[in-house]
Amino acid sequence: IRDGKVYSLYEAMENDLVTIPDFFSTATVKGTLGKPPLEKMFHMHYRGQDLYGTQVLDQIKKWSDFGTVKPDVYSALTRVLENSNEFFKLSDRCFVLLGASSEMGPFEILLKLGATVVAIDLPDRPAVWNRLIQTALNSCGTLILPVSREIPEDCQDLSAIAQHAGANILTQTPEIAQWLLHVAPEKDICIGSYTYLDSDLFVRIAVAGDAIAQKVLKNRPNTNLAFLSSGADVFIVDEEAVKMAESRMEKLWHVLINKLSFGRYLQPNTHELFVSESGDRFYICDGLATIQGPNYALAKRLQHWRSMVCRKSGITVSSNIAPATFTDSVEHNPLTLFISRAIWNFEPIEVYDRVTTKALMTLLLLHDLYSPESTSNPNTHLRNPLELMSQTAVDCGVWRSGVKLGTSGEIAMLIYLLLAPLEKIGVPVPLQKPLSKL
């Protein structure tokens, strides 16, 4: 709604007369630290330890061998860490983060690596913006953010900037897109979508983010896109994943529960085979988790479609599968917390702490943008467009588990309810604690 008139999203994005001109001012916060030594620029925190260099690769190799991540994750991240002097040169582009405060986004790590980050997040949240600003100050990177027009471009009052920072992706969609057309014009940009809202709002914000990206893509050449997918979805997988899943089927207690529930729970993680006209063999893994609901699935499908369409048109698109993670929303919901703590009884599934997820997914983002061998590169041959999402997947073991994820949640919750009382009295039990609880 502008000047009392109602416009469709398409009209608002295509007609500049609808957009409120110069709606945002621009604030810039430069980091105060110098770049650390190359070998200390990146680390991955995992289960209480800070891992560097070969330690990171050793852990990824363990996940790969166990089936928690796809094997090509190891080769991709080996390429990054063994050539970090090339992959960590980020001066040529700025990273636009839609949902900059996301618990799974790359905000902190990109700034630590010296990147220029454009942060888009909700206004009227000074505590959040103060945290983002302080993170930028304690880095060697640069933070650019939209602020209301009453803040002058040369304002040095960081408290005032935090008070007036932010943009609402749902209600200020055309204004955000117009502002981004003029931010850091000397750099290429990568627009990463890291937003999440509950219920139908997730679909709406996914559509709004897509509209912003399309506006920028039309007006700024060399723009790239980035998305995070959920492993709890449907993907094409390799025969290697099928064989590993089959090796974990038919465990006695799995079979017993499946029979007693008349086939409802702990269904075997079978993968349907499809053969293309060219003879290529594809397996479909149904990892949908019904607890996430249809709106979540639709919002992610929109992002998948956009990824494939843009890649086909010659645009580099990073669209990686991120693992299940102990985010605040997971930990504050008893149902999802119970399931997440007990789901690793269905090996090789593991739920990651958010700091581990951030590290892994940031490295994969850089691999996608800077490696000519990445499947994100439109010049890399894919047998099927869906392989864009399934390569270098950190699926947390969903594809290689012996049971379908969507039929194991209730049993995981039951395991938790049975074992949690024992845990409280000090008995060792197979329940995974999130890092925030350690």
PAVOKE-165264 format. One line per 4 residues: number of its first residue (from 1); for each residue x, y, z of C-alpha. Coordinates in steps of 0.5 Angstrom, whole numbers. Each point is the difference from the previous one (the first is absolute). Layout:
NUM	X:Y:Z ~ ...
//
This chain:
1	0:0:0 ~ 3:7:-2 ~ -4:6:0 ~ -6:-3:2
5	0:-5:-6 ~ 1:-7:0 ~ 5:-3:-5 ~ 2:-7:-2
9	7:-2:2 ~ 2:-1:-7 ~ -3:7:-1 ~ 4:3:6
13	6:-3:-3 ~ 0:2:-7 ~ -3:7:1 ~ 5:5:3
17	-5:5:1 ~ -3:-5:5 ~ 6:0:4 ~ 1:5:5
21	7:4:-2 ~ 6:0:4 ~ -4:-3:6 ~ 7:-3:3
25	6:3:2 ~ 6:-4:0 ~ 5:-1:6 ~ 7:-3:0
29	3:-3:6 ~ 8:-2:-1 ~ 3:-5:4 ~ 6:2:4
33	4:-6:0 ~ 5:-2:-5 ~ 0:-7:-4 ~ 2:-6:5
37	6:-5:-3 ~ -3:-4:-6 ~ 0:-6:4 ~ -4:3:6
41	-5:3:-5 ~ -5:-5:1 ~ -2:-5:5 ~ -6:-5:1
45	-2:-1:7 ~ -3:-7:1 ~ -2:-4:7 ~ 4:5:4
49	7:1:-4 ~ 2:5:-5 ~ 3:-4:-6 ~ 5:3:-5
53	2:-2:-7 ~ 1:-7:-1 ~ -4:-1:7 ~ -6:2:-4
57	2:-4:-6 ~ 1:-6:5 ~ -7:1:3 ~ -4:1:-7
61	4:-7:-2 ~ -3:-3:6 ~ -7:2:-1 ~ 1:-2:-8
65	2:-7:2 ~ -6:-1:5 ~ -5:3:-5 ~ -2:7:4
69	2:4:-6 ~ 1:-2:-8 ~ 7:-2:-1 ~ 1:6:-5
73	0:5:6 ~ 7:-3:2 ~ 3:1:-7 ~ -4:7:-1
77	3:3:7 ~ 7:-3:-1 ~ 0:4:-6 ~ -2:6:4
81	4:-1:6 ~ 7:-2:-4 ~ -1:6:-4 ~ -3:5:5
85	5:6:-3 ~ -5:0:-6 ~ -6:-2:3 ~ 0:5:6
89	1:6:-5 ~ -6:3:0 ~ 1:7:-2 ~ -3:0:-7
93	-7:-1:3 ~ -5:2:5 ~ -5:-5:4 ~ -7:2:1
97	-3:-4:5 ~ -8:0:0 ~ -1:-2:8 ~ 7:2:2
101	-1:-2:7 ~ -2:-7:-2 ~ 3:-5:5 ~ 2:-4:-6
105	3:5:-5 ~ 7:2:-1 ~ 0:7:3 ~ 5:-1:5
109	5:-4:-4 ~ 0:4:-6 ~ 1:7:4 ~ 6:-4:3
113	3:-2:-7 ~ 0:7:-2 ~ -6:0:-4 ~ -5:6:-1
117	-7:-2:2 ~ -7:4:-1 ~ -4:-2:6 ~ -8:0:-1
121	-4:-2:6 ~ -6:3:3 ~ 0:7:3 ~ -2:2:7
125	5:-5:3 ~ 5:4:3 ~ 3:-5:4 ~ 1:-5:-6
129	3:6:-4 ~ 5:2:5 ~ 2:-8:0 ~ 1:0:-7
133	4:7:0 ~ 4:-2:6 ~ 2:-7:-4 ~ 2:5:-6
137	4:4:4 ~ 4:-6:3 ~ 2:-2:-7 ~ 4:2:-6
141	-6:0:-4 ~ -5:5:-2 ~ -8:1:2 ~ -4:4:-5
145	-8:1:3 ~ -6:3:-2 ~ -2:6:5 ~ -6:4:0
149	1:7:-4 ~ 0:4:7 ~ 7:-3:1 ~ 6:4:-5
153	4:-4:-4 ~ 6:2:4 ~ -3:-2:7 ~ 6:-2:5
157	-5:-1:6 ~ -1:-8:0 ~ -5:0:5 ~ -5:4:-5
161	2:-4:-6 ~ -2:-6:4 ~ -7:3:2 ~ -2:2:-7
165	3:-6:-4 ~ -3:-5:-3 ~ -5:-1:-6 ~ -7:-5:0
169	1:-5:-6 ~ -8:-1:0 ~ -2:7:0 ~ 6:4:-3
173	1:-5:-5 ~ 1:5:-6 ~ 4:5:4 ~ 5:-5:2
177	1:-2:-7 ~ 1:7:-2 ~ 5:2:5 ~ 4:-7:-2
181	1:3:-7 ~ 4:5:3 ~ 4:-3:6 ~ 7:-1:-2
185	0:1:-7 ~ 7:-2:-1 ~ -1:-7:2 ~ -3:-6:-2
189	-6:-3:5 ~ -2:-6:2 ~ -7:0:3 ~ -1:-5:5
193	-7:-2:3 ~ 0:-2:7 ~ -7:2:2 ~ -5:-4:4
197	-7:1:3 ~ -5:-5:3 ~ -6:-2:-4 ~ -2:3:-7
201	4:6:2 ~ 6:-4:-2 ~ -3:-1:-7 ~ -1:8:0
205	7:2:2 ~ 3:-5:-5 ~ -4:3:-6 ~ 2:7:2
209	7:-2:1 ~ 0:-3:-7 ~ -3:6:-3 ~ 5:4:3
213	6:-4:-3 ~ -4:0:-7 ~ 0:8:0 ~ 8:0:2
217	1:-6:-5 ~ -3:4:-6 ~ 4:7:2 ~ 7:-3:2
221	4:-4:-4 ~ 4:-6:4 ~ -5:0:5 ~ 0:-7:4
225	-5:-4:4 ~ 0:-4:6 ~ -5:-4:4 ~ 1:-6:5
229	-5:-6:0 ~ -2:-5:5 ~ 2:-7:0 ~ -7:-1:2
233	-3:0:-7 ~ 0:-4:-7 ~ 6:-1:-4 ~ 4:-4:-5
237	6:-4:3 ~ 5:-4:-2 ~ 1:-8:0 ~ 5:1:5
241	-5:3:5 ~ -5:-6:-2 ~ 5:-5:2 ~ 2:3:6
245	-8:1:2 ~ -1:-8:-2 ~ 6:-2:5 ~ -4:3:6
249	-7:-3:-1 ~ -3:-6:3 ~ 3:2:7 ~ -4:-5:4
253	-3:6:5 ~ -2:4:-7 ~ -4:-6:-3 ~ -3:-1:7
257	-3:7:1 ~ -2:0:-8 ~ -4:-6:1 ~ -3:2:6
261	-2:6:-3 ~ -3:-3:-6 ~ 5:3:-4 ~ -1:7:2
265	7:1:4 ~ 7:-1:-2 ~ -1:-2:-7 ~ 6:-2:-4
269	3:6:-3 ~ -1:-3:-7 ~ 2:5:-6 ~ -4:-1:-6
273	4:-1:-7 ~ -1:4:-6 ~ 3:-1:-7 ~ 1:6:-4
277	-1:0:-8 ~ 7:1:0 ~ 1:-6:4 ~ 3:3:6
281	-3:-3:7 ~ -3:5:5 ~ -2:-2:7 ~ -5:4:4
285	0:0:8 ~ -6:2:3 ~ 3:4:6 ~ -6:4:1
289	-2:2:8 ~ -7:1:1 ~ 1:4:6 ~ 3:6:-5
293	-7:0:-3 ~ -2:2:-7 ~ 2:7:0 ~ 7:-1:2
297	0:-5:-6 ~ -3:5:-5 ~ 5:5:2 ~ 6:-4:-1
301	-3:-3:-7 ~ -1:8:-2 ~ 8:1:1 ~ 2:-7:-3
305	-4:2:-6 ~ 3:7:0 ~ 7:-3:1 ~ -1:-5:-6
309	-3:6:-5 ~ 6:5:2 ~ 5:-6:-1 ~ -3:-1:-7
313	1:7:-2 ~ 7:0:2 ~ 0:3:7 ~ 4:-3:5
317	-4:-3:6 ~ 2:-3:6 ~ -6:-4:3 ~ 3:-5:5
321	-4:-5:5 ~ 2:2:7 ~ -1:-4:6 ~ -5:-1:5
325	3:5:5 ~ -2:2:8 ~ -2:7:-2 ~ -4:4:6
329	-7:-2:-4 ~ 2:-8:1 ~ 2:1:7 ~ -6:4:2
333	-5:-5:-3 ~ 0:-6:5 ~ -2:-4:-6 ~ 5:1:-5
337	5:0:6 ~ -1:-7:2 ~ 0:-2:-7 ~ 6:3:-1
341	4:-3:6 ~ -2:-7:-1 ~ 0:0:-8 ~ 7:-2:0
345	-2:-7:2 ~ -2:-1:-7 ~ 7:0:-3 ~ 4:4:-3
349	-5:6:1 ~ 3:5:4 ~ -3:7:2 ~ 5:5:0
353	2:6:5 ~ -2:7:-4 ~ 8:2:0 ~ 2:-6:-3
357	-6:1:-5 ~ 2:7:-2 ~ 8:-2:-1 ~ -2:-6:-5
361	-5:4:-4 ~ 4:6:0 ~ 6:-4:-3 ~ -5:-3:-5
365	-2:7:-2 ~ 7:2:-2 ~ 1:-7:-3 ~ -6:1:-5
369	2:8:-1 ~ 7:-1:-2 ~ 1:-7:-2 ~ 0:-2:-8
373	-2:-7:2 ~ -6:2:4 ~ -7:-3:-2 ~ -2:8:1
377	4:2:-6 ~ -5:0:-6 ~ 6:-3:-4 ~ 0:-7:4
381	-3:-5:-3 ~ -6:-3:4 ~ -4:-6:-2 ~ -6:3:3
385	-2:7:2 ~ -2:-3:7 ~ 8:-2:1 ~ 1:7:2
389	-3:-1:7 ~ 2:-7:1 ~ 8:1:-1 ~ 4:2:6
393	-6:-2:4 ~ 1:1:8 ~ -7:-4:1 ~ 2:-2:7
397	0:-8:-2 ~ -8:1:-2 ~ 2:-4:-7 ~ 4:-5:3
401	-4:-2:6 ~ -4:-7:0 ~ -6:3:1 ~ -4:6:-3
405	0:6:4 ~ -7:2:0 ~ -2:-7:3 ~ 5:1:6
409	-1:6:4 ~ -5:-3:4 ~ 4:-5:2 ~ 6:4:1
413	-5:4:5 ~ -2:-6:4 ~ 8:-2:0 ~ 1:7:4
417	-6:-1:4 ~ 3:-6:3 ~ 7:2:0 ~ 0:7:3
421	-2:-2:7 ~ 6:-5:0 ~ 4:6:-2 ~ -2:4:5
425	3:-5:6 ~ 6:0:-4 ~ -1:-7:-4 ~ 4:1:-7
429	-5:0:-5 ~ 0:0:-8 ~ -3:7:0 ~ 4:6:-4
433	0:7:4 ~ 1:6:-4 ~ 6:4:1 ~ -4:6:4
437	-2:-6:5 ~ 7:-2:1
//
